[in-house]
């Protein structure tokens, strides 16, 4: 067993990357990627040509070395490593040292209209898209910024492109959070647009605005409030229910019983952000309790470590979680 003193000893490791162009991509412009590794892993890195020397505490040096070697291998296989991939790689390997990054980053879910590759950026994101591939109903539950909705939309667009489904249906409960629908300007379509905008933004990012608009005009893509699903049977479609924490028990049951033949449904939500009025019980929480053992239904759980937005988002989530824990502790006294 290693003692804490042994773990704190200063050590140094040298890495040589034989492929100089690949090494330059790895290092980044003006060695910015190496600077990210230095700051995140808390090591010191000195680069000379295609050779880097890493110094620091033993576990930190091992982490920095492993992420650089794995990302170098990815670059040689044609993966376009971006600066954020450095941070994602470090986050993954710090929590799961045995993980092979190529199994995650090389899983191409979809290539957007701007030729950007949509791929998982964490172990849980990889498990999530694998669950969508192998199950007809998948729940993605976790905090904001973990890619639940974006990856679901990417999987839907990919299924449509592969002709696995004939339509994409995206829906959300139109729950008022501080602003009454009646006071918003415009007709009903314009009133509910703010609630559906995040889904449209994801579609526009994947397909481009013109293609998204064309598909919506042809009813290949439908974006509508959850109330519009009542009484329908949705066959041969990829259906996404977003913000599901704001469904009531009745709405969740209604939605799940709309699923028809050759269809796939993904339900996403964050049970820490429930906006239901009057203390109504969340249909997402109830679904997790009663459907978790049903074959063909998979629940994927995300944590704040899966957040892929600005690094501060993870800190914000943690701060709110800690505040919530303090309030719960006081209420139990």
BASE-691294 format. One line per 2 residues: number of its first residue (from 1); their letters; for each residue x, y, z of C-alpha. Coordinates in nm, 3 decimals. Example, Ala and Ser with C-alpha at 12.3 -4.5 7.8 and 13.67 -1.06 7.14 Angstrom:
// residues 2
1> AS> 1.230/-0.450/0.780 | 1.367/-0.106/0.714;
END
This chain:
// residues 333
1> XX> 0.000/0.000/0.000 | 0.135/0.342/-0.099;
3> XX> 0.175/0.591/0.183 | 0.059/0.951/0.152;
5> XX> 0.424/1.060/0.175 | 0.511/0.845/-0.127;
7> XX> 0.221/0.990/-0.325 | 0.340/1.346/-0.251;
9> XX> 0.695/1.290/-0.376 | 0.801/1.505/-0.673;
11> XX> 0.867/1.306/-0.989 | 0.946/1.374/-1.353;
13> XX> 0.856/1.195/-1.677 | 0.963/1.257/-2.035;
15> XX> 0.750/1.177/-2.339 | 0.867/1.177/-2.699;
17> XX> 0.615/1.193/-2.984 | 0.766/1.059/-3.305;
19> XX> 0.507/1.216/-3.538 | 0.600/1.585/-3.523;
21> XX> 0.286/1.724/-3.702 | 0.062/1.517/-3.471;
23> XX> 0.261/1.642/-3.172 | 0.207/2.003/-3.280;
25> XX> -0.170/1.944/-3.297 | -0.155/1.786/-2.952;
27> XX> 0.040/2.075/-2.804 | -0.194/2.333/-2.960;
29> XX> -0.121/2.685/-3.085 | 0.150/2.838/-2.865;
31> XX> 0.133/2.521/-2.652 | -0.213/2.616/-2.523;
33> XX> -0.319/2.253/-2.484 | -0.013/2.182/-2.273;
35> XX> -0.098/2.485/-2.060 | -0.445/2.341/-2.004;
37> XX> -0.290/2.014/-1.887 | -0.055/2.206/-1.655;
39> XX> -0.335/2.403/-1.493 | -0.586/2.119/-1.467;
41> XX> -0.351/1.840/-1.355 | -0.134/2.073/-1.144;
43> XX> 0.195/1.979/-1.312 | 0.478/2.165/-1.485;
45> XX> 0.541/2.091/-1.854 | 0.840/2.190/-2.063;
47> XX> 0.827/2.123/-2.439 | 1.127/2.101/-2.674;
49> XX> 1.043/2.006/-3.030 | 0.826/1.694/-3.001;
51> XX> 0.953/1.605/-2.651 | 0.776/1.708/-2.331;
53> XX> 0.899/1.686/-1.976 | 0.633/1.665/-1.703;
55> XX> 0.712/1.735/-1.337 | 0.494/1.727/-1.026;
57> XX> 0.341/1.485/-0.780 | 0.349/1.126/-0.897;
59> XX> -0.026/1.076/-0.950 | -0.057/1.412/-1.130;
61> XX> 0.235/1.333/-1.363 | 0.084/0.992/-1.442;
63> XX> -0.252/1.153/-1.523 | -0.097/1.420/-1.747;
65> XX> 0.119/1.162/-1.927 | -0.174/0.928/-1.984;
67> XX> -0.402/1.195/-2.129 | -0.130/1.326/-2.363;
69> XX> -0.042/0.978/-2.488 | -0.406/0.882/-2.545;
71> XX> -0.492/1.207/-2.722 | -0.180/1.176/-2.937;
73> XX> -0.302/0.831/-3.042 | -0.643/0.979/-3.126;
75> XX> -0.485/1.251/-3.341 | -0.289/0.990/-3.536;
77> XX> -0.621/0.814/-3.605 | -0.763/1.135/-3.752;
79> XX> -0.957/1.267/-3.452 | -0.955/1.651/-3.451;
81> XX> -0.861/1.721/-3.089 | -0.996/2.056/-2.964;
83> XX> -0.892/2.243/-2.652 | -1.203/2.129/-2.464;
85> XX> -1.111/1.766/-2.536 | -0.803/1.811/-2.319;
87> XX> -1.020/1.909/-2.022 | -1.271/1.631/-2.094;
89> XX> -0.991/1.373/-2.122 | -0.837/1.480/-1.792;
91> XX> -1.176/1.470/-1.620 | -1.251/1.120/-1.752;
93> XX> -0.912/0.970/-1.667 | -0.896/1.130/-1.322;
95> XX> -1.217/0.949/-1.224 | -1.174/0.636/-1.440;
97> XX> -0.798/0.577/-1.497 | -0.853/0.255/-1.696;
99> XX> -1.076/0.422/-1.956 | -0.963/0.428/-2.319;
101> XX> -1.057/0.770/-2.455 | -1.080/0.643/-2.812;
103> XX> -1.381/0.426/-2.717 | -1.560/0.747/-2.619;
105> XX> -1.430/1.018/-2.852 | -1.426/0.803/-3.168;
107> XX> -1.795/0.717/-3.131 | -1.936/0.952/-3.394;
109> XX> -2.304/1.012/-3.325 | -2.356/1.265/-3.603;
111> XX> -2.168/1.513/-3.821 | -2.342/1.851/-3.823;
113> XX> -2.411/2.078/-4.119 | -2.090/2.263/-4.030;
115> XX> -1.894/1.933/-4.038 | -1.854/1.929/-3.662;
117> XX> -1.853/1.582/-3.508 | -2.102/1.518/-3.229;
119> XX> -1.955/1.255/-2.998 | -1.973/1.169/-2.627;
121> XX> -1.742/1.359/-2.394 | -1.774/1.149/-2.079;
123> XX> -1.820/0.787/-1.974 | -2.185/0.849/-1.882;
125> XX> -2.252/1.018/-2.216 | -2.112/0.710/-2.392;
127> XX> -2.331/0.480/-2.180 | -2.628/0.704/-2.262;
129> XX> -2.595/0.685/-2.639 | -2.530/0.310/-2.618;
131> XX> -2.851/0.280/-2.416 | -3.042/0.474/-2.683;
133> XX> -2.906/0.240/-2.950 | -3.017/-0.074/-2.769;
135> XX> -3.341/0.026/-2.593 | -3.674/0.159/-2.716;
137> XX> -3.729/0.386/-2.415 | -3.442/0.568/-2.241;
139> XX> -3.452/0.818/-1.955 | -3.160/1.062/-1.924;
141> XX> -3.161/1.220/-1.578 | -2.908/1.470/-1.446;
143> XX> -2.808/1.835/-1.408 | -2.807/2.102/-1.676;
145> XX> -2.519/2.103/-1.922 | -2.458/1.728/-1.931;
147> XX> -2.563/1.690/-2.296 | -2.883/1.492/-2.229;
149> XX> -3.099/1.675/-2.479 | -2.831/1.762/-2.734;
151> XX> -2.711/1.402/-2.768 | -3.071/1.279/-2.788;
153> XX> -3.139/1.520/-3.075 | -2.816/1.407/-3.246;
155> XX> -2.925/1.043/-3.215 | -3.268/1.134/-3.356;
157> XX> -3.122/1.317/-3.656 | -2.881/1.029/-3.713;
159> XX> -3.170/0.777/-3.706 | -3.365/0.991/-3.954;
161> XX> -3.065/1.016/-4.188 | -3.022/0.637/-4.175;
163> XX> -3.396/0.593/-4.251 | -3.445/0.406/-3.924;
165> XX> -3.743/0.634/-3.853 | -3.966/0.850/-4.072;
167> XX> -4.014/1.138/-3.830 | -3.869/1.321/-3.531;
169> XX> -4.104/1.452/-3.265 | -3.967/1.686/-2.999;
171> XX> -4.185/1.795/-2.711 | -4.173/1.972/-2.376;
173> XX> -4.427/2.056/-2.107 | -4.508/2.429/-2.131;
175> XX> -4.466/2.499/-1.760 | -4.470/2.863/-1.660;
177> XX> -4.166/2.959/-1.452 | -4.231/3.313/-1.336;
179> XX> -4.404/3.450/-1.647 | -4.767/3.381/-1.739;
181> XX> -4.835/3.256/-2.093 | -5.131/3.488/-2.124;
183> XX> -4.912/3.793/-2.085 | -4.667/3.689/-2.356;
185> XX> -4.724/3.855/-2.698 | -4.847/3.677/-3.010;
187> XX> -5.064/3.376/-3.095 | -5.035/3.037/-2.921;
189> XX> -4.747/2.922/-3.145 | -4.552/3.235/-3.057;
191> XX> -4.640/3.203/-2.689 | -4.498/2.850/-2.657;
193> XX> -4.194/2.921/-2.876 | -3.971/3.019/-2.577;
195> XX> -4.036/2.678/-2.420 | -3.945/2.493/-2.738;
197> XX> -3.654/2.715/-2.844 | -3.377/2.493/-2.691;
199> XX> -3.496/2.202/-2.905 | -3.503/2.417/-3.218;
201> XX> -3.156/2.548/-3.141 | -3.024/2.192/-3.125;
203> XX> -3.191/2.105/-3.457 | -3.056/2.418/-3.626;
205> XX> -2.709/2.330/-3.501 | -2.732/1.977/-3.640;
207> XX> -2.908/2.033/-3.972 | -2.880/2.404/-4.041;
209> XX> -3.176/2.643/-4.033 | -3.291/2.587/-4.393;
211> XX> -3.301/2.207/-4.368 | -3.470/2.222/-4.027;
213> XX> -3.737/2.458/-4.164 | -3.788/2.235/-4.471;
215> XX> -3.834/1.924/-4.255 | -4.079/2.104/-4.028;
217> XX> -4.285/2.226/-4.324 | -4.300/1.868/-4.453;
219> XX> -4.392/1.738/-4.104 | -4.081/1.521/-4.096;
221> XX> -3.984/1.711/-3.782 | -4.244/1.824/-3.532;
223> XX> -4.174/2.046/-3.232 | -4.477/2.090/-3.009;
225> XX> -4.591/2.129/-2.647 | -4.664/1.806/-2.462;
227> XX> -5.038/1.879/-2.452 | -5.046/1.834/-2.833;
229> XX> -4.949/1.466/-2.793 | -5.275/1.363/-2.626;
231> XX> -5.484/1.112/-2.820 | -5.213/1.034/-3.077;
233> XX> -5.026/0.714/-3.161 | -4.669/0.787/-3.270;
235> XX> -4.543/0.519/-3.509 | -4.203/0.497/-3.681;
237> XX> -4.075/0.804/-3.501 | -3.793/0.915/-3.275;
239> XX> -3.966/1.099/-2.990 | -3.790/1.320/-2.735;
241> XX> -3.960/1.452/-2.422 | -3.741/1.726/-2.276;
243> XX> -3.769/1.891/-1.931 | -3.964/1.585/-1.816;
245> XX> -3.923/1.679/-1.451 | -4.206/1.928/-1.517;
247> XX> -4.457/1.665/-1.624 | -4.730/1.556/-1.387;
249> XX> -4.794/1.187/-1.322 | -5.084/1.194/-1.568;
251> XX> -4.881/1.369/-1.839 | -4.593/1.121/-1.812;
253> XX> -4.830/0.825/-1.839 | -5.004/0.990/-2.132;
255> XX> -4.675/1.048/-2.312 | -4.536/0.697/-2.257;
257> XX> -4.858/0.539/-2.387 | -4.833/0.740/-2.713;
259> XX> -4.535/0.532/-2.831 | -4.626/0.323/-3.133;
261> XX> -4.459/0.055/-3.343 | -4.101/0.101/-3.469;
263> XX> -4.059/0.407/-3.247 | -3.797/0.509/-2.996;
265> XX> -3.845/0.752/-2.708 | -3.591/0.947/-2.503;
267> XX> -3.706/1.131/-2.192 | -3.471/1.386/-2.036;
269> XX> -3.491/1.590/-1.719 | -3.327/1.735/-1.411;
271> XX> -3.512/1.645/-1.090 | -3.339/1.932/-0.906;
273> XX> -3.519/2.190/-1.124 | -3.888/2.111/-1.086;
275> XX> -4.116/2.408/-1.165 | -4.453/2.236/-1.124;
277> XX> -4.708/2.463/-0.954 | -4.903/2.376/-0.642;
279> XX> -4.665/2.111/-0.515 | -4.760/1.862/-0.789;
281> XX> -4.553/1.543/-0.786 | -4.311/1.507/-1.078;
283> XX> -4.401/1.239/-1.331 | -4.030/1.185/-1.397;
285> XX> -3.960/1.094/-1.035 | -4.255/0.856/-1.030;
287> XX> -4.151/0.696/-1.361 | -3.804/0.627/-1.221;
289> XX> -3.959/0.453/-0.921 | -4.203/0.229/-1.106;
291> XX> -4.036/0.162/-1.444 | -3.671/0.103/-1.351;
293> XX> -3.706/-0.277/-1.372 | -3.911/-0.293/-1.693;
295> XX> -3.720/-0.469/-1.971 | -3.656/-0.243/-2.271;
297> XX> -3.654/0.073/-2.057 | -3.317/0.210/-1.951;
299> XX> -3.236/0.488/-1.704 | -2.910/0.678/-1.762;
301> XX> -2.789/0.891/-1.474 | -2.564/1.195/-1.518;
303> XX> -2.361/1.378/-1.253 | -2.211/1.725/-1.237;
305> XX> -1.880/1.571/-1.351 | -2.051/1.517/-1.690;
307> XX> -2.117/1.889/-1.743 | -1.977/1.994/-2.081;
309> XX> -2.054/2.364/-2.067 | -1.832/2.640/-1.930;
311> XX> -1.621/2.506/-1.638 | -1.802/2.744/-1.402;
313> XX> -2.132/2.560/-1.464 | -2.000/2.260/-1.271;
315> XX> -1.901/2.489/-0.982 | -2.244/2.657/-0.987;
317> XX> -2.422/2.320/-0.972 | -2.203/2.211/-0.682;
319> XX> -2.272/2.534/-0.491 | -2.648/2.495/-0.529;
321> XX> -2.631/2.127/-0.428 | -2.439/2.217/-0.114;
323> XX> -2.687/2.494/-0.028 | -2.976/2.251/-0.080;
325> XX> -2.812/1.996/0.149 | -2.772/2.262/0.422;
327> XX> -3.139/2.359/0.400 | -3.248/1.992/0.413;
329> XX> -3.026/1.934/0.715 | -3.176/2.234/0.899;
331> XX> -3.533/2.126/0.819 | -3.470/1.785/0.978;
333> X> -3.354/1.933/1.308;
END
